[in-house]
């Protein structure tokens, strides 16, 4: 649910296209940060509503760090794999809004 919610907000704020053709490096990092915040918040809101409040701040922080690192690993792995596509090299990421 969190990734789709972040995508929906990005469509409204950035006019993000379904093809992601207007997704810049800066926007990608902003969306990654938004996802790594929203996902743990939604999970821990559910835990809180179920009465599971023991060490909630520590668990929230741990999940935030894990989501952020995991997303970075996936993004950079995909960037590296794209270099192996025929006719493509590693192109510099565009920065902008």
C-alpha positions in Angstrom: 0.0 0.0 0.0 2.8 2.4 0.9 4.5 2.3 -2.5 1.3 2.9 -4.3 0.4 5.8 -2.0 3.8 7.4 -2.6 3.3 6.9 -6.4 -0.1 8.6 -6.2 1.3 11.6 -4.3 4.1 11.8 -6.8 1.6 11.9 -9.7 -0.1 14.9 -8.0 3.1 16.8 -7.0 5.4 16.1 -9.9 3.0 15.0 -12.6 4.7 11.7 -12.6 3.8 9.7 -15.8 3.0 6.0 -15.7 6.0 5.4 -18.0 8.2 7.2 -15.4 9.8 9.2 -18.3 9.9 12.4 -16.2 11.4 10.7 -13.2 14.7 12.4 -12.4 17.5 11.2 -10.0 16.4 13.9 -7.5 12.8 12.9 -7.6 13.7 9.2 -7.3 15.7 9.9 -4.1 12.9 12.0 -2.7 10.4 9.3 -3.4 12.7 6.7 -1.9 12.9 8.7 1.3 9.1 9.2 1.3 8.6 5.4 0.9 11.1 4.6 3.6 9.2 6.8 6.0 5.6 6.0 5.0 6.0 2.2 5.0 7.2 1.9 8.6 4.7 4.4 9.7 1.8 2.5 8.3 3.1 -0.8 9.7 3.6 0.7 13.2 0.2 2.4 13.1 -1.3 -1.0 12.6 0.8 -2.4 15.5 -0.2 0.5 17.7 -3.9 -0.1 16.9 -3.5 -3.7 17.9 -1.9 -2.8 21.2 1.6 -3.7 20.3 3.5 -0.7 21.7 6.6 -2.2 23.3 9.7 -0.6 21.9 7.7 0.9 19.1 10.1 3.8 18.5 13.1 1.5 18.2 11.3 -0.9 15.9 10.0 2.1 13.8 13.6 3.4 13.4 15.0 -0.1 12.6 12.3 -0.6 9.9 13.0 2.9 8.4 16.7 2.2 8.2 16.1 -1.3 6.7 13.6 0.0 4.1 16.0 2.9 3.1 19.0 0.6 2.7 17.1 -2.1 0.9 15.6 0.4 -1.5 19.1 1.9 -2.2 20.5 -1.6 -2.8 17.7 -2.4 -5.3 18.1 0.9 -7.1 21.8 0.6 -7.6 21.6 -3.0 -8.6 19.1 -2.1 -11.3 21.3 0.7 -12.4 24.2 -1.7 -12.7 22.1 -4.3 -14.6 20.9 -1.7 -17.1 24.5 -1.2 -18.2 24.4 -4.7 -19.7 21.4 -4.0 -22.0 22.4 -3.9 -25.7 23.1 -0.4 -26.9 23.1 1.1 -23.4 25.9 2.2 -21.2 25.9 3.7 -17.8 24.5 7.1 -18.5 24.8 9.8 -15.9 21.6 10.5 -14.0 19.9 13.7 -14.7 19.4 16.0 -11.8 16.5 18.4 -11.8 12.9 18.9 -11.0 
